[in-house]
Amino acid sequence: MNTDAELTTLFVTHSVNKLKQMRDHIGLCLSKLSEEQIWHRSSDNENAIGNLVLHLCGNMQQWIGAGFGGEKDIRVRDAEFAARGNVDKTALLQHLEKTVAHNLAVIEAVTPEQLVQRITPQDRTVSILEAIYQVVGHFQQHTGQIIFATKLLTSEDLRLYVPPVQK
């Protein structure tokens, strides 16, 4: 039978690995795109890839850093979607990498006792386990959108999941 510590390690390790994988997928997408493509919108009702990256960083900081990492909630959600190309590709990637690295350290420090503690991000009362789960799911959702948009903009197979060559 698994102990609380073993289950915590399993959950935290899987969550961290998924977030790293999604960060890397986004990094690959950004490397394939021009500044114009990163901020492209076909209509005002769409979010540019750049907006989605800012949004992921804001969400992660709010739910993890401020949620249970002891930081002040500095998120301005509307600004994430109002940006129109005012952050260049290099700065956007650095912001993503710094935000993810910092918040992964917070997640990696979680103890079994903390996983069940209640926090209140975005006026929602959830456990720390639920907060981590929300962030991972949210990150995957928007990473999928970024991958899809990148494929549309580049007409390129990104080869994100290439099976090993059979010998």
C-alpha positions as CSV (number, residue, x, y, z in Angstrom):
1,M,0.0,0.0,0.0
2,N,1.3,3.5,-0.9
3,T,2.0,6.0,1.8
4,D,1.0,9.6,1.8
5,A,4.6,10.5,1.0
6,E,4.7,8.1,-1.9
7,L,1.5,9.4,-3.4
8,T,2.6,13.0,-2.9
9,T,5.9,12.3,-4.7
10,L,4.0,10.6,-7.5
11,F,1.5,13.4,-7.9
12,V,4.1,16.2,-7.6
13,T,6.6,14.5,-10.0
14,H,4.0,13.9,-12.6
15,S,2.7,17.4,-12.4
16,V,6.1,18.9,-12.6
17,N,7.0,16.7,-15.6
18,K,3.8,17.6,-17.4
19,L,4.4,21.4,-16.8
20,K,8.0,21.1,-18.1
21,Q,6.8,19.2,-21.2
22,M,4.2,21.9,-21.9
23,R,6.8,24.7,-21.3
24,D,9.1,23.0,-23.8
25,H,6.3,22.6,-26.4
26,I,5.5,26.3,-26.1
27,G,9.2,27.1,-26.4
28,L,9.4,25.1,-29.6
29,C,6.3,26.8,-31.0
30,L,7.7,30.3,-30.2
31,S,11.0,29.3,-31.9
32,K,9.0,28.6,-35.1
33,L,7.1,31.8,-35.2
34,S,7.9,35.4,-36.1
35,E,7.0,38.3,-33.8
36,E,4.1,39.0,-36.1
37,Q,2.8,35.5,-35.9
38,I,3.1,35.4,-32.1
39,W,0.7,38.4,-31.9
40,H,-1.5,37.5,-34.9
41,R,-5.3,37.7,-34.4
42,S,-7.8,37.0,-37.1
43,S,-10.4,38.9,-35.1
44,D,-10.8,40.8,-31.8
45,N,-12.5,37.7,-30.4
46,E,-9.3,35.6,-30.6
47,N,-6.3,35.5,-28.4
48,A,-2.9,35.7,-29.9
49,I,-0.3,33.1,-28.9
50,G,1.5,35.9,-27.0
51,N,-1.7,36.5,-25.0
52,L,-2.0,32.9,-24.1
53,V,1.6,32.8,-22.9
54,L,1.1,35.8,-20.7
55,H,-2.2,34.3,-19.5
56,L,-0.5,31.0,-18.5
57,C,2.2,32.9,-16.5
58,G,-0.4,35.0,-14.7
59,N,-2.6,32.0,-13.9
60,M,0.4,30.0,-12.6
61,Q,1.6,32.8,-10.4
62,Q,-1.8,33.4,-9.0
63,W,-2.7,29.7,-8.2
64,I,0.8,28.5,-7.2
65,G,3.0,31.5,-6.2
66,A,0.3,33.5,-4.5
67,G,-2.0,30.5,-3.8
68,F,0.4,28.6,-1.6
69,G,3.9,29.9,-2.3
70,G,3.7,32.9,0.0
71,E,3.7,35.5,-2.7
72,K,1.5,38.5,-3.2
73,D,-1.1,38.1,-5.9
74,I,0.1,40.6,-8.6
75,R,-2.0,39.2,-11.4
76,V,-3.8,41.6,-13.7
77,R,-5.7,39.2,-15.9
78,D,-7.2,41.7,-18.3
79,A,-3.7,42.9,-19.2
80,E,-2.8,39.4,-20.3
81,F,-5.4,39.6,-23.0
82,A,-5.0,43.3,-23.8
83,A,-1.4,43.0,-24.8
84,R,-0.9,43.6,-28.6
85,G,2.7,42.8,-29.4
86,N,4.3,44.9,-26.8
87,V,6.4,41.9,-25.5
88,D,9.0,40.5,-27.9
89,K,9.6,36.8,-28.5
90,T,12.7,36.6,-26.4
91,A,11.2,38.4,-23.4
92,L,8.0,36.3,-23.7
93,L,10.0,33.1,-23.6
94,Q,12.2,34.3,-20.7
95,H,9.0,35.3,-18.8
96,L,7.5,31.8,-19.4
97,E,10.7,30.0,-18.4
98,K,11.3,32.1,-15.3
99,T,7.6,31.8,-14.2
100,V,7.5,28.0,-14.7
101,A,10.9,27.4,-13.0
102,H,9.9,29.5,-10.0
103,N,6.5,27.9,-9.5
104,L,7.8,24.3,-10.1
105,A,10.1,24.9,-7.1
106,V,7.1,25.8,-5.1
107,I,5.2,22.7,-6.2
108,E,8.3,20.4,-5.6
109,A,8.4,21.6,-2.0
110,V,4.8,20.5,-1.2
111,T,4.4,18.0,1.6
112,P,1.6,15.4,2.0
113,E,0.1,17.5,4.8
114,Q,0.0,20.6,2.5
115,L,-1.8,18.9,-0.3
116,V,-5.0,18.9,1.7
117,Q,-4.7,22.4,3.0
118,R,-7.3,24.8,1.7
119,I,-6.4,28.0,-0.2
120,T,-8.5,30.6,-2.0
121,P,-7.2,31.6,-5.4
122,Q,-9.7,33.6,-7.6
123,D,-12.2,33.5,-4.7
124,R,-12.4,29.7,-5.0
125,T,-11.7,27.5,-2.0
126,V,-9.7,24.5,-3.1
127,S,-7.0,22.2,-1.7
128,I,-3.4,22.7,-2.8
129,L,-3.7,19.4,-4.7
130,E,-6.7,20.8,-6.6
131,A,-4.8,24.0,-7.3
132,I,-1.9,22.1,-8.8
133,Y,-4.3,19.9,-10.8
134,Q,-6.0,23.1,-12.1
135,V,-2.8,24.7,-13.2
136,V,-1.6,21.5,-15.0
137,G,-4.9,21.1,-16.8
138,H,-5.1,24.8,-17.7
139,F,-1.5,24.7,-19.0
140,Q,-2.3,21.7,-21.1
141,Q,-5.4,23.3,-22.5
142,H,-3.7,26.4,-23.7
143,T,-0.6,24.6,-24.8
144,G,-2.8,22.6,-27.1
145,Q,-4.3,25.9,-28.5
146,I,-0.7,27.3,-29.0
147,I,0.3,24.1,-30.8
148,F,-2.8,24.2,-33.0
149,A,-2.3,27.9,-33.8
150,T,1.4,27.3,-34.6
151,K,0.6,24.5,-37.0
152,L,-2.0,26.8,-38.7
153,L,0.5,29.7,-39.0
154,T,3.4,27.6,-40.2
155,S,1.8,24.7,-42.0
156,E,4.5,22.6,-40.3
157,D,4.5,19.3,-38.5
158,L,6.1,20.1,-35.1
159,R,7.0,16.5,-34.5
160,L,6.2,16.8,-30.8
161,Y,5.4,13.2,-30.3
162,V,7.6,11.2,-32.6
163,P,7.8,7.5,-31.7
164,P,11.2,5.9,-31.4
165,V,12.5,4.3,-34.6
166,Q,12.0,0.6,-34.6
167,K,15.2,-1.4,-35.2
